[in-house]
Amino acid sequence: MLESQPADRFRRALAELLASGAAHVEPLEADGGKAFADEPLRGPRIGWHNEAKGELYLLSAPTLEAVNESLRKGDTGLNIRPCALWRQCQQRGWLLSGNWTGNGQETTRTVKILGKPERVLVFHATALKS
């Protein structure tokens, strides 16, 4: 039953995309600087991986696009609004809380990557392994 939940389908599809090389996250040093990739990076970049912090910094739109495209090939897309999907991911403990704004808490954070601020979704890297 959990497998049919959008957040669980999203997590499984994202893990498969990254494992297959259909998309990639660039490695970063702990301070957000460029790190050396152990393997060639294949597919479009959907974010970055800070191994020292155990975090994935995902770009919302490219990540959703890649996941939905992958799911539509074999089944159907996620069919959920992004804010509801991110809320499900937060409830499962995979997605860290974002920045506070005048309207409350966002799902994205501003993180310094390669010397520039980027608005990203910050996931626990272990979320894709469990």
N, C-alpha and C positions, 0 to 999 in steps of 0.2 A: 504494500500500500504506500509506504514512504517513497518508493521508487517513482510513483506517479506525481509526487509533489514537485512543483516547478523548481524549487531551490535544489532538491536532490538531483533532478534531471540536469539542471545547470551545472552543478558541481561535477557530475559524472562526465558530461559532454566536454567541459573545460579540461578536465584531466586527460581525456582521450585526445583532444586537439593538441595539447602540449606534448603528450607522449609520442604522438604520431608525427609531429613536426608540421602539422597543418597550420599552426600558429606558434609564436614563441614569445617569451619574456626575456629581455636582456639582463644579464647578470650585473649587479652593482656591488661596489665596495660598501662597507658599513656606513661611510660618510656620504653616500650617494654618488660617488665617482664611478667611472667606468671600470668594470672588472673584465678579466679575460674569460671568454667562453671556452669550456672544455670541448664542446662539439660545435660543428657548424650550425648556425641559426637558420632555420627554415620557416617558411610561411610568413605571413604578416606579423609585425610586432604588435602585441596587444597590451604590453606593459613591461614591467621590470621586476626582477627578483633580488631582494636584499637578503642573501643567505645568512649573513651575520645577525640580522634582526629577526629572521624567520618570517619575513613578510613578502607578499606579492603586491605590487602596485599596479592595478589594472585600470586601463582607460575604459570607461563605461561603454561608449558607443561601439568602438571596434570589438570589444569583448562580446557584447551582446550580439552584434552582427555575425561574428564568427560562430558563436554557439548556436544561434538560431539557424544559420545556414547549414550547419552540420546536422542539427536535429531534423530539419525539414527534408534532408536527403533520405533519411531512414524512417521518418515518422511524421511528427508535426512539430512546429516551433513551440516555444514556451507558453505563448498565449497568456501573458501576464504583464502588467505594467511594470516598468523598471523599479519604481519606488516600492511596489509590493514585493518584488523579487528580492531587493536589497534588504527589506525588513525581514523576510524569511531567513535570509542568510545571517543577519544580525541575531535573530532569535536562536539560531543553531550555534552561535558563537564563532562563525567563520569570518564574518566581516566586522572589522573594528569600527567603532563610532567615528564620525567625521567631525568637521569643524563646527563650532557654534556660530550661529548667525543671529540677526535680529528676529528671525522667524522660528528659531529653535535649532535643533541639531540636524546637520546635513549628513548624508551618507558618504560624501567625499571629504578627503583631507587635502590640504596643500602640503606637498612634500618637495624638498629640494632634490632634484635629480639632474645630474650632470651640470650643476651650477645654476639651474633654472627652476623656478617654482612650477610644479605640475599639480593639477587637481585630479586625484586618483581615488579609486576604491582601494582600501587597504585590507587585504585578506591575510589570515594566518596561512603560511605556506603549508602547514600540516593539514589544513582542511581538505586539500586535494588528495591526501594520502590515506585518510581514515575512511 
